[in-house]
């Protein structure tokens, strides 16, 4: 049986679950291994689930149960993409060597298709939501934009062009 | 018999929560650091390019409509009047330390785009598979930035 939001979500749409904007117990549940899956339908019921089309013109599958989902008409804008870490401004900032050393991903190639990833700091995550947030944080730390990222999450505006 | 299980579950929950909460969660009560006024300048929601027009981006991995049973992702680096480089890696996480992976590098003048694809091994009735994409963007002036994203896909 499919669980809404966990393994049932709109195809060709990207989804975000704003557990941080919900009650604390729901955030804790989303960070709990195995039980995390039960946080997703609850988040949908509380209006914390959003979906954006992958590209302009993508249409929502009419058979999808969109009740209580927030469905956007257009793909994420550039600020939203920057926040999630999929868009970045190239920079020559000097990143703290400790941060670079600690958060950079290293890899060992085993063969053409297999690879082992490792980090200096343990980067394992036990939940889907935790893994997503960790990836975002690592990207912003390596780009030296973690402070601006936090500002953006608080709804403040900032200027990269300086 | 039941008691040890409950204790183990509480410990796992506590560790997972601590491990994930050392960094700020979106919208959570962040330390109220007063931002510099110079940084509070306008809405960048619809701006096409940040800063000096030198960006890297990684699109959403998705089921390919051209090549069936393939997951495809596009990434690009764009800089005005410069040589640009990109390396994009897509990996499918099954057993987490040995993910299937594919990496593509390219370089070009002003704009370079790469397309990376992996076969989709999802079968009906299975949970969706997590695909993780990471890109490293560079330009000839030495600027660089990583980007990345992950997506659960059924094909």
Interface residues (C-beta under 8 A of the other chain):
Chain A: X7 X9 X11 X12 X14 X18 X19 X20 X21 X27 X28 X31 X32 X33 X54 X77 X78 X79 X80 X81 X82 X83 X84 X85 X86 X87 X88 X89 X90 X91 X92 X105 X110 X113 X114 X115 X116 X117 X124 X125 X126 X127 X128 X129 X130 X131 X132 X133 X134 X135 X137 X139 X142 X143 X147 X148 X150 X151 X153 X154 X156 X157 X158 X159 X160 X161 X162
Chain B: X12 X13 X15 X16 X17 X19 X20 X21 X23 X24 X25 X26 X27 X28 X30 X33 X35 X38 X39 X40 X41 X42 X43 X44 X45 X46 X47 X48 X49 X50 X51 X52 X54 X55 X56 X57 X58 X59 X60 X62 X63 X77 X79 X91 X96 X97 X98 X99 X100 X101 X102 X127 X128 X130 X132 X134 X137 X138 X139 X141 X142 X143 X144 X145 X146 X147 X148 X149 X150 X151 X152 X154
